[in-house]
Amino acid sequence: MPATAQPKVVIFTTPTCSFCNAAKRYFREKKIKFKDIDVSRDQRAARDMVRITGQSGVPVILINNRPIVGFDKPKINRLLGIK
């Protein structure tokens, strides 16, 4: 296993969210694997997202279980170690 294993990335999204789509496109460009959870279809995930962050807006991104609300590229880069 490589010394720099990628952090676990989960993104809570809805299909109509432009910032969600931008975040997913960014992860693909950076070759970051992520799990996409559609909270419009998964009510339990939606409740978990609100419980974790206090927010019902998307995207919510978890990087190694540390929440980022919104597509906050500087914070994402910092948590992923991207320059």
N, C-alpha and C positions, 0 to 999 in steps of 0.2 A: 504494500500500500504506500502511495506517495506521502512524503512528509507534509505536503500542503494539501490535505484532503479538503474538499470544498465544504463550507458550512452548509447546514441544512436550511433550505429556503422554501418557505410556503407563502403563497400569495392568495389572499381572499379577494375575489373579484365579482363583478357582474358583467354580463355580455355587452351592455350598452355603455360601460364606463371607459371614457377615452384615456384617462390617466392609468387605468388598469392595463389597457392595451399597450400604452407607451412603456409601462414598466416591464411587461412581458417581452416586448420587442427589445428593450434594453438588455434584459437577461439573456435573450437568445444571441444578440450581437456579441455579448461578452462571454458566450459559451458557459453560462451559469445554468445548471440544472435546477428546476423548481417544480413544486407541486402546486397546481392551480385548483383552487376550491371556489366553485360558483355558489355564492351565498344566496342567490336568488332561487336556487334549486335545493339547497341543503340548509334547512332551518336550524338543525343542531349546530352546524358550523357557524351560522350567523350568530346564534346565541353565544357560542364560544368566543367569537371575535369581539362581541360587545363586552363579555366578561373580562377578557384579557386587556382590552384597551379603553373601555368606556365609550367607544365610538361605534356608530352604526354605518359611517361612510366608508367607502372603499376607494382605492385599494388599501388594505392593511397587509403589510409584508412582515413575516417573521423570519429573522435570520438567527439561527441557533436559539430560537424561542425569544429573541429580543424584538419587540414590536416596533415597526415604523408605520406611522399613519400617513398615508399619501405617498406620492412618488417623490420622495426626498432623496435625490440622487447623491448629494454629498454624504448623507448618513449611510445610504446603501453602500457606497464605495468604501467608506471607512470600515463598516462592519464586514465587508467582503475582502478588504485589503486590496482594493483596486485603486490605481492612481489615475 
